[in-house]
Amino acid sequence: MESSAQRSVWQIQRDVIYALLVREMKTRFGKWRLGYAWVLIEPSLHVLVLVAVFSLAGRDFYPGVPTELFMLGGIVPFLFFNHCFNKGLAAVESNKGLFNYRQLRPFDAVLSRTFLEYLIYLTSLVVLLGGFAWLGISTRFNDFLLLVVVNLLFFCFCLGLGMALCVVGVKFPEAAKFSPMIVRPLYFMSGVFFSLEQVPKEYHSFLMWNPLLHVIELTREGLFANYHGVFGNLNYLGFSSISMLAFGLLCYRSNWRDLVTSR
């Protein structure tokens, strides 16, 4: 067995992240009877509820894209954002006992949580798209490269957000009580169950400040050839993601010693 002295910094970091990922998976799914099936059940329930509501009109919610797929393209990215938001706030408190090991820092806890949620997000999206296709609910695929770029930027955005929130969660423990007041309005403002094309133009300038709206618009554009996606701005998403990542790392760098020693 290799000792710490024989391993490189990257090997140690890899092992730390892997150990934290295993721990997070057991924490995330071990207490539920349905276990890993919840990865698919949670977004499926959201999609079914929205489809039931909007199918009363008796037609596809967005022309050329089945309502189930349209809702899936909004629900799954939003759930990833929502979980990263809440996990970031609690990252330090949930792993405080582990920071006695010098190899492990709060950064590792946030990275492992964000990466696990990212894997869950991608897995649920791919499996549910495949499941709907098996049921005969499908549409023509559009742009794989766009999806790759959007999702890499989205990961950077959520990682930066998680780094900033882990500091907030320690400095202001009561912030967790207010998180639903922030996240829930975003559910209605981020295009989860609508396209910006369907919103009056006078509201566009306000809604388009929201990076999550651009993620969902661009995700649907990449997934569905019949989705116009004229309002998704990749440049704005790139700027927002890099800015959020830089801001999160700056917050962490300025406060990481306080995070380790907090009680």
Order of alpha helices (4+ residues) and beta strands (2+ residues): alpha-alpha-alpha-alpha-alpha-alpha-alpha-alpha-alpha
